[in-house]
């Protein structure tokens, strides 16, 4: 009797376990290779609207020797640099309007494509395990940029903006370099596992009860973590963004979210509540997880610009002048 039970249930359990492992590998492969969206604009398009901006195509190496590609909008003089990181499945062109509003305000601005997105030469997405380091490499690159007269264009202060995956990477990076003074995080993830869990639910539908239970199972989460480390050959802190927020670092952070963010609304509010440094919270009609148009884009961009003007004045003594 026991032998019969053994031969009936053990093989079935092994098959089920193998099936879950294969499903994990398949989902991670899909996540790590998002469908690329074409750039629908460049800074050149804005020359018709504004006075000709000073901008350049930039390429630089990341810590793992992978190359990043971006646009640098320059004031031609020292100023804070704001680095814009788009959402998962997007590309840098979707942040062009925000980039130029910040440039018009007096900031130097860097827009770039995340790994596996846009015109990035890297063929895979790092799922957040590499992206925060890529932001640190971008900061290292802007430190090397100089004006025609030889002045360093970075005045010693950096601001970060990120949406979704870009928001997670921005928050995680913010605790790793004191030069980062202000961050805007639109509907960020708490950690890499949370990103994978959320995207899995997005694929199968958050209304699918069985899929939600499977995704939230501690066993599935642990297995996914192991598969992820094997797949990307890299270990990761379980909650790097939360750890960064728990430290009182003297930074200022604006959290943004909206109805289109789904479960990330609650995640964003939870992260806001855990943040120890100076913080702000804003709910908008539509986030930058997807492309924004016309009035919604203008209102959103104005909110972000207003935050940076207060948190990261274009000149260090701006606030003193006001007093």
Secondary structure, DSSP 8 states (H G I E B T S, - for coil): -HHHHHHHHHHHHHHHHHHHHHHHHHHHHHHHT---------GGGGGTTSS--EEEEEEEE-TTS-EEEEEEEE-SS-EEEEEEE--TT--GGGGHHHHHHHHHHT-EEEEE--TTSTT-S--S--TTTTHHHHHHHHHHHHHH-B-TTS-BSEEEEEEEEEETHHHHHHHHHHTS-TTEEEEEEES--SSHHHHHHHHHHHHH-TT-HHHHHHHH-HHHHHHHHHHHHHHHT----TTHHHHHHHS--S-EEEEEEEGGGTTHHHHHHHHHHH--SEEEEEEESS-TTS---HHHHHHHHHHHHHHHHHHS-SSTTHHHHH-
